[in-house]
Amino acid sequence: MSTILLVFIALELWGTLFVILLSICIYIVGNLRIDAERWMLRLLLATGILLSSDALSWLFDGMGGQSAYDVLLIANFLVYMMGYDILKLFTKYVVSLTGPGPLTKVIYALAYSGILMTFINQFTHFMYYIDASNAYHRTSGFILSQGLGIVGTLCLGIHIYSYRKKISKPMALALFSYIILPFLAMIIQPFYYGIPLLNSAISAALFINLTVMLIYQRRRISEQAEELIASERKLIEERELVNDMKIRLVLSQIKPHFLFNALNAIYYLIEKSPAQAQAAIDSFSDYLRGNMDALEHTSLIPISHEMKHVKSYLRLEEMRFQDELKVIYDIKALDFYVPALSVEPMVENAVKHGISKNESGGYVKISTDENEAGYEIRVEDNGSGFRVEDISKDGQLHVGIANVRTRLEGMVKGTLTIESEIGKGTCVTIFIPR
């Protein structure tokens, strides 16, 4: 056995070990849900079988004994089988990157034909055989076996060239290396029998492709990490914005004139009707507590909690307006969640900008309902009404509505719409999808 052949056998055995280690690494840290990585793993395993089988076929070639014959029989069979299987697997890998084409079916047909011929050869020996002295010999059909591989490789090269614009230039060059190196080896191989050039060329091309794939994998992981960081940063900013808006809303709801009016009403009730004064203080306390609690709710709250806050506010306003304010509740749905302080500010707007501007007062109606699409909350009044397009001119009203609308959209993908007609009243509709 020549020194050159021994060097190639040693390289094949080291290559087998290297392939096994790479396969383990890809299996552990790779993402096998990605087609390209899944096919690359199978390619590595097939290449490992090819290299180890080829090394064994050369080591045991001409060695006497039944055991050596058995090793030669299995090893040579696997060398031919894996050659065709690698052609099929590499085509699968290419298709995962470029998409299928008209020639891919031809390549698969050639690969499966080669696999079938390898099985037939075990009975006919028309491609190769092992003689009585355990020496490997090629026969006339060997040219046909090589021809299938050459045609399949050329078809794959044409496919890669046709779809090269779907992949990057480095990736395209790496794929072409699998075409060029084995093709050159198949041309040179007949003139240098005894040196496994073809398998070495296939292995080299595969390692080139693996290197490029790992580089792009690392780049993809880096891009995904950057996207994740950007997404988390955006989420933090959105949370900070929601919390800031909630604080501003709470502070805007606790208006000095409302506090003074409520306290004055309680002051007069203490002497006139202590029981009513006590109830008013309870409502006033609940109202303040509801506003303060809203600062602590970073998630959604049940609509029943929001309605409790609404009722605390309206009890105070009923005490203030007496018979001029009528409150109507039509609650048909309570099994859903809303952002804190999403309904109560709309009720306050109805009283302040609608009813209080009517000399004869009016009513405020709060209703909830549900349908297949989601849940609906309506706040209606028969107050003075206004032009909806003028909302932005009223800074305080605009901020409150914009605040609630933003939190509804961000937290529940909800909507807030306003319909109003001067002299007839206003209807605010909040819709929360399921």
Secondary structure, DSSP 8 states (H G I E B T S, - for coil): --HHHHHHHHHHHHHHHHHHHHHHHHHHHS-TTSHHHHHHHHHHHHHHHHHHHHHHHHHSTT--SHHHHHHHHHHHHHHHHHHHHHHHHHHHHHHHHH---TTHHHHHHHHHHHHHHHHHHHHH-SSEEE-TTS-EEE-TTHHHHHHHHHHHHHHHHHHHHHTGGGS-HHHHHHHHHHHHHHHHHHHHGGGSTTS-HHHHHHHHHHHHHHHHHHHHHHHHHHHHHHHHHHHHHHHHHHHHHHHHHHHHHHHHHS-HHHHHHHHHHHHHHHHH-HHHHHHHHHHHHHHHHHHHHHTT--S-EEHHHHHHHHHHHHHHHHHHHGGGEEEEEEE---S-EE-TTSSHHHHHHIIIIIGGG-TT-EEEEEEEEE-SSEEEEEEEE-S----GGGGGGSHHHHHHHHHHHHHHHHHH--EEEEEEETTTEEEEEEEEE-
